C-alpha cells in the first residue's frame, strides 16, 4: 500500500499537480472492508462495512482521524455520533 504514495516533502516545480500522499485507501469488495493508511501514522486500519448500520433514520456517525488515537486493525467500533454534513447553498 505504501509503495504507491508520493513521499511527504516531495516538490517538483515542473509537475505542480503532483503532491505528497496523505492517505491511501483500498476497497476490498469481497470482504466489504475499506482499508486506510495514513502517511503520518504507523499502522493500517480498516472499517468493516458489514458492521456499519446504513439504515434510514439511524444516527450519522464519523470516525475522527485527526486525533492522537492510532487506529490499528478493525476501527468500525470507534465511530461516534456526529452532525450531518451541511451542503453549501447558492
VMD Tcl script that builds the backbone (N, CA, C; Angstrom):
set m [mol new atoms 270]
animate dup $m
set s [atomselect $m all]
$s set {name element resname resid chain x y z} {
  {N N UNK 1 A 0.823 -1.178 0.000}
  {CA C UNK 1 A 0.000 0.000 0.000}
  {C C UNK 1 A 0.878 1.257 0.000}
  {N N UNK 2 A 1.925 1.236 0.766}
  {CA C UNK 2 A 2.777 2.421 0.879}
  {C C UNK 2 A 3.672 2.630 -0.335}
  {N N UNK 3 A 3.829 1.642 -1.154}
  {CA C UNK 3 A 4.712 1.782 -2.313}
  {C C UNK 3 A 4.108 2.635 -3.420}
  {N N UNK 4 A 2.821 2.997 -3.300}
  {CA C UNK 4 A 2.190 3.794 -4.356}
  {C C UNK 4 A 2.056 5.265 -3.998}
  {N N UNK 5 A 2.539 5.670 -2.822}
  {CA C UNK 5 A 2.381 7.051 -2.374}
  {C C UNK 5 A 3.532 7.943 -2.819}
  {N N UNK 6 A 3.223 9.226 -2.961}
  {CA C UNK 6 A 4.242 10.244 -3.220}
  {C C UNK 6 A 4.789 10.668 -1.861}
  {N N UNK 7 A 6.097 10.598 -1.637}
  {CA C UNK 7 A 6.667 10.888 -0.319}
  {C C UNK 7 A 6.352 12.293 0.185}
  {N N UNK 8 A 6.202 12.408 1.512}
  {CA C UNK 8 A 5.996 13.720 2.132}
  {C C UNK 8 A 7.215 14.596 1.869}
  {N N UNK 9 A 6.994 15.860 1.583}
  {CA C UNK 9 A 8.089 16.788 1.351}
  {C C UNK 9 A 8.557 16.850 -0.087}
  {N N UNK 10 A 8.025 15.971 -0.944}
  {CA C UNK 10 A 8.433 15.998 -2.345}
  {C C UNK 10 A 7.798 17.189 -3.054}
  {N N UNK 11 A 8.587 17.932 -3.795}
  {CA C UNK 11 A 8.077 19.055 -4.589}
  {C C UNK 11 A 8.757 19.027 -5.945}
  {N N UNK 12 A 7.975 19.246 -6.994}
  {CA C UNK 12 A 8.502 19.250 -8.354}
  {C C UNK 12 A 7.855 20.418 -9.089}
  {N N UNK 13 A 8.606 21.478 -9.307}
  {CA C UNK 13 A 8.055 22.679 -9.948}
  {C C UNK 13 A 7.565 22.408 -11.361}
  {N N UNK 14 A 8.125 21.403 -12.026}
  {CA C UNK 14 A 7.684 21.058 -13.380}
  {C C UNK 14 A 6.373 20.276 -13.386}
  {N N UNK 15 A 5.989 19.741 -12.236}
  {CA C UNK 15 A 4.751 18.958 -12.120}
  {C C UNK 15 A 3.975 19.405 -10.870}
  {N N UNK 16 A 3.354 20.590 -10.924}
  {CA C UNK 16 A 2.660 21.100 -9.735}
  {C C UNK 16 A 1.428 20.278 -9.356}
  {N N UNK 17 A 0.956 19.421 -10.263}
  {CA C UNK 17 A -0.207 18.588 -9.963}
  {C C UNK 17 A 0.151 17.392 -9.077}
  {N N UNK 18 A 1.436 17.154 -8.867}
  {CA C UNK 18 A 1.869 16.051 -8.014}
  {C C UNK 18 A 2.130 16.602 -6.617}
  {N N UNK 19 A 1.470 16.033 -5.634}
  {CA C UNK 19 A 1.681 16.465 -4.249}
  {C C UNK 19 A 1.835 15.236 -3.364}
  {N N UNK 20 A 2.279 15.460 -2.158}
  {CA C UNK 20 A 2.517 14.367 -1.224}
  {C C UNK 20 A 1.226 13.613 -0.918}
  {N N UNK 21 A 1.336 12.328 -0.766}
  {CA C UNK 21 A 0.199 11.485 -0.407}
  {C C UNK 21 A 0.001 11.527 1.098}
  {N N UNK 22 A -1.199 11.892 1.533}
  {CA C UNK 22 A -1.512 11.901 2.954}
  {C C UNK 22 A -2.266 10.639 3.367}
  {N N UNK 23 A -3.154 10.141 2.500}
  {CA C UNK 23 A -3.932 8.938 2.772}
  {C C UNK 23 A -3.919 8.025 1.559}
  {N N UNK 24 A -3.866 6.748 1.820}
  {CA C UNK 24 A -4.037 5.730 0.789}
  {C C UNK 24 A -5.200 4.852 1.235}
  {N N UNK 25 A -6.040 4.449 0.302}
  {CA C UNK 25 A -7.177 3.599 0.636}
  {C C UNK 25 A -7.282 2.447 -0.346}
  {N N UNK 26 A -7.803 1.362 0.142}
  {CA C UNK 26 A -8.077 0.199 -0.700}
  {C C UNK 26 A -9.447 -0.331 -0.298}
  {N N UNK 27 A -10.299 -0.588 -1.268}
  {CA C UNK 27 A -11.609 -1.182 -1.017}
  {C C UNK 27 A -11.554 -2.655 -1.388}
  {N N UNK 28 A -11.933 -3.515 -0.455}
  {CA C UNK 28 A -11.989 -4.952 -0.703}
  {C C UNK 28 A -13.460 -5.328 -0.849}
  {N N UNK 29 A -13.905 -5.515 -2.073}
  {CA C UNK 29 A -15.314 -5.774 -2.347}
  {C C UNK 29 A -15.759 -7.173 -1.944}
  {N N UNK 30 A -14.830 -8.076 -1.726}
  {CA C UNK 30 A -15.215 -9.429 -1.331}
  {C C UNK 30 A -15.468 -9.548 0.161}
  {N N UNK 31 A -14.749 -8.771 0.975}
  {CA C UNK 31 A -14.950 -8.822 2.429}
  {C C UNK 31 A -15.708 -7.609 2.957}
  {N N UNK 32 A -16.030 -6.657 2.074}
  {CA C UNK 32 A -16.703 -5.409 2.449}
  {C C UNK 32 A -15.898 -4.618 3.480}
  {N N UNK 33 A -14.600 -4.570 3.258}
  {CA C UNK 33 A -13.727 -3.789 4.134}
  {C C UNK 33 A -13.081 -2.675 3.328}
  {N N UNK 34 A -12.911 -1.548 3.998}
  {CA C UNK 34 A -12.273 -0.383 3.395}
  {C C UNK 34 A -11.044 -0.084 4.245}
  {N N UNK 35 A -9.861 -0.223 3.644}
  {CA C UNK 35 A -8.594 -0.072 4.358}
  {C C UNK 35 A -8.047 1.347 4.200}
  {N N UNK 36 A -7.446 1.862 5.270}
  {CA C UNK 36 A -6.877 3.199 5.292}
  {C C UNK 36 A -5.437 3.134 5.772}
  {N N UNK 37 A -4.596 3.951 5.164}
  {CA C UNK 37 A -3.205 4.062 5.585}
  {C C UNK 37 A -2.836 5.539 5.542}
  {N N UNK 38 A -2.443 6.077 6.683}
  {CA C UNK 38 A -2.036 7.471 6.774}
  {C C UNK 38 A -0.525 7.571 6.635}
  {N N UNK 39 A -0.069 8.594 5.936}
  {CA C UNK 39 A 1.368 8.826 5.812}
  {C C UNK 39 A 1.975 9.263 7.142}
  {N N UNK 40 A 1.132 9.693 8.071}
  {CA C UNK 40 A 1.602 10.216 9.349}
  {C C UNK 40 A 1.482 9.224 10.504}
  {N N UNK 41 A 0.889 8.069 10.257}
  {CA C UNK 41 A 0.675 7.068 11.303}
  {C C UNK 41 A 1.320 5.743 10.907}
  {N N UNK 42 A 1.729 4.938 11.885}
  {CA C UNK 42 A 2.477 3.720 11.558}
  {C C UNK 42 A 1.656 2.504 11.149}
  {N N UNK 43 A 0.326 2.517 11.364}
  {CA C UNK 43 A -0.413 1.284 11.107}
  {C C UNK 43 A -1.598 1.474 10.165}
  {N N UNK 44 A -1.943 0.380 9.515}
  {CA C UNK 44 A -3.095 0.339 8.619}
  {C C UNK 44 A -4.317 -0.038 9.456}
  {N N UNK 45 A -5.460 0.611 9.169}
  {CA C UNK 45 A -6.696 0.199 9.827}
  {C C UNK 45 A -7.778 0.058 8.773}
  {N N UNK 46 A -8.876 -0.572 9.165}
  {CA C UNK 46 A -9.963 -0.771 8.210}
  {C C UNK 46 A -11.305 -0.587 8.889}
  {N N UNK 47 A -12.322 -0.374 8.062}
  {CA C UNK 47 A -13.705 -0.320 8.503}
  {C C UNK 47 A -14.420 -1.486 7.847}
  {N N UNK 48 A -15.047 -2.307 8.657}
  {CA C UNK 48 A -15.828 -3.438 8.151}
  {C C UNK 48 A -17.229 -2.915 7.862}
  {N N UNK 49 A -17.569 -2.761 6.598}
  {CA C UNK 49 A -18.858 -2.170 6.223}
  {C C UNK 49 A -20.036 -3.049 6.628}
  {N N UNK 50 A -19.784 -4.335 6.931}
  {CA C UNK 50 A -20.845 -5.204 7.442}
  {C C UNK 50 A -21.234 -4.822 8.871}
  {N N UNK 51 A -20.382 -4.078 9.565}
  {CA C UNK 51 A -20.629 -3.659 10.941}
  {C C UNK 51 A -21.233 -2.261 11.031}
  {N N UNK 52 A -21.413 -1.581 9.896}
  {CA C UNK 52 A -21.947 -0.222 9.866}
  {C C UNK 52 A -23.433 -0.275 9.515}
  {N N UNK 53 A -24.243 0.428 10.292}
  {CA C UNK 53 A -25.686 0.461 10.063}
  {C C UNK 53 A -26.013 1.584 9.088}
  {N N UNK 54 A -26.385 1.218 7.875}
  {CA C UNK 54 A -26.717 2.192 6.833}
  {C C UNK 54 A -28.226 2.411 6.695}
  {N N UNK 55 A -29.002 1.931 7.632}
  {CA C UNK 55 A -30.457 2.058 7.538}
  {C C UNK 55 A -30.911 3.502 7.722}
  {N N UNK 56 A -32.030 3.824 7.097}
  {CA C UNK 56 A -32.611 5.157 7.206}
  {C C UNK 56 A -33.014 5.434 8.644}
  {N N UNK 57 A -32.720 6.652 9.112}
  {CA C UNK 57 A -33.131 7.069 10.441}
  {C C UNK 57 A -32.103 6.838 11.537}
  {N N UNK 58 A -31.028 6.133 11.246}
  {CA C UNK 58 A -30.004 5.932 12.282}
  {C C UNK 58 A -29.155 7.195 12.407}
  {N N UNK 59 A -28.479 7.328 13.539}
  {CA C UNK 59 A -27.623 8.494 13.762}
  {C C UNK 59 A -26.491 8.551 12.741}
  {N N UNK 60 A -26.154 9.771 12.330}
  {CA C UNK 60 A -24.982 9.986 11.497}
  {C C UNK 60 A -23.763 9.800 12.391}
  {N N UNK 61 A -22.758 9.101 11.897}
  {CA C UNK 61 A -21.542 8.866 12.683}
  {C C UNK 61 A -20.315 9.197 11.853}
  {N N UNK 62 A -19.206 9.433 12.550}
  {CA C UNK 62 A -17.944 9.714 11.872}
  {C C UNK 62 A -16.809 9.045 12.637}
  {N N UNK 63 A -15.721 8.824 11.938}
  {CA C UNK 63 A -14.502 8.319 12.552}
  {C C UNK 63 A -13.506 9.463 12.519}
  {N N UNK 64 A -13.187 9.999 13.676}
  {CA C UNK 64 A -12.289 11.150 13.770}
  {C C UNK 64 A -10.850 10.666 13.618}
  {N N UNK 65 A -10.253 10.968 12.486}
  {CA C UNK 65 A -8.872 10.536 12.215}
  {C C UNK 65 A -7.859 11.626 12.527}
  {N N UNK 66 A -8.344 12.761 13.005}
  {CA C UNK 66 A -7.451 13.871 13.349}
  {C C UNK 66 A -7.300 13.948 14.865}
  {N N UNK 67 A -6.961 12.818 15.470}
  {CA C UNK 67 A -6.784 12.736 16.920}
  {C C UNK 67 A -5.441 12.072 17.210}
  {N N UNK 68 A -5.152 11.916 18.465}
  {CA C UNK 68 A -3.937 11.216 18.869}
  {C C UNK 68 A -4.134 9.707 18.895}
  {N N UNK 69 A -5.359 9.255 18.611}
  {CA C UNK 69 A -5.631 7.816 18.585}
  {C C UNK 69 A -4.952 7.211 17.363}
  {N N UNK 70 A -4.231 6.137 17.580}
  {CA C UNK 70 A -3.592 5.423 16.474}
  {C C UNK 70 A -4.400 4.163 16.213}
  {N N UNK 71 A -5.344 4.239 15.286}
  {CA C UNK 71 A -6.172 3.084 14.963}
  {C C UNK 71 A -5.307 1.995 14.343}
  {N N UNK 72 A -5.673 0.764 14.652}
  {CA C UNK 72 A -4.976 -0.381 14.082}
  {C C UNK 72 A -5.982 -1.515 13.962}
  {N N UNK 73 A -5.983 -2.191 12.830}
  {CA C UNK 73 A -6.959 -3.263 12.645}
  {C C UNK 73 A -8.344 -2.703 12.408}
  {N N UNK 74 A -9.347 -3.378 12.955}
  {CA C UNK 74 A -10.744 -3.003 12.741}
  {C C UNK 74 A -11.105 -1.774 13.575}
  {N N UNK 75 A -11.437 -0.674 12.915}
  {CA C UNK 75 A -11.805 0.572 13.598}
  {C C UNK 75 A -13.307 0.811 13.565}
  {N N UNK 76 A -14.090 -0.166 13.158}
  {CA C UNK 76 A -15.530 0.001 12.995}
  {C C UNK 76 A -16.234 0.445 14.268}
  {N N UNK 77 A -15.781 -0.003 15.425}
  {CA C UNK 77 A -16.434 0.316 16.692}
  {C C UNK 77 A -16.087 1.718 17.198}
  {N N UNK 78 A -15.191 2.418 16.536}
  {CA C UNK 78 A -14.744 3.728 17.003}
  {C C UNK 78 A -15.529 4.902 16.411}
  {N N UNK 79 A -16.520 4.622 15.582}
  {CA C UNK 79 A -17.344 5.701 15.035}
  {C C UNK 79 A -18.158 6.334 16.152}
  {N N UNK 80 A -18.319 7.668 16.098}
  {CA C UNK 80 A -19.086 8.402 17.098}
  {C C UNK 80 A -20.161 9.235 16.419}
  {N N UNK 81 A -21.245 9.472 17.132}
  {CA C UNK 81 A -22.353 10.274 16.605}
  {C C UNK 81 A -21.834 11.663 16.257}
  {N N UNK 82 A -22.274 12.174 15.102}
  {CA C UNK 82 A -21.806 13.472 14.609}
  {C C UNK 82 A -22.949 14.214 13.928}
  {N N UNK 83 A -22.732 15.487 13.694}
  {CA C UNK 83 A -23.696 16.287 12.947}
  {C C UNK 83 A -23.585 15.941 11.466}
  {N N UNK 84 A -24.706 15.881 10.753}
  {CA C UNK 84 A -24.651 15.613 9.318}
  {C C UNK 84 A -23.876 16.694 8.572}
  {N N UNK 85 A -23.271 16.322 7.486}
  {CA C UNK 85 A -22.549 17.255 6.629}
  {C C UNK 85 A -23.532 18.256 6.044}
  {N N UNK 86 A -23.188 19.530 6.111}
  {CA C UNK 86 A -24.069 20.569 5.547}
  {C C UNK 86 A -23.544 20.973 4.177}
  {N N UNK 87 A -24.382 20.820 3.175}
  {CA C UNK 87 A -24.023 21.196 1.822}
  {C C UNK 87 A -24.091 22.710 1.657}
  {N N UNK 88 A -23.233 23.243 0.821}
  {CA C UNK 88 A -23.264 24.671 0.531}
  {C C UNK 88 A -24.464 24.976 -0.345}
  {N N UNK 89 A -25.058 26.127 -0.135}
  {CA C UNK 89 A -26.156 26.560 -0.989}
  {C C UNK 89 A -25.708 27.767 -1.772}
  {N N UNK 90 A -26.420 28.053 -2.842}
  {CA C UNK 90 A -26.049 29.183 -3.690}
  {C C UNK 90 A -26.395 30.488 -3.052}
}
mol reanalyze $m
mol bondsrecalc $m
mol representation Tube
mol addrep $m
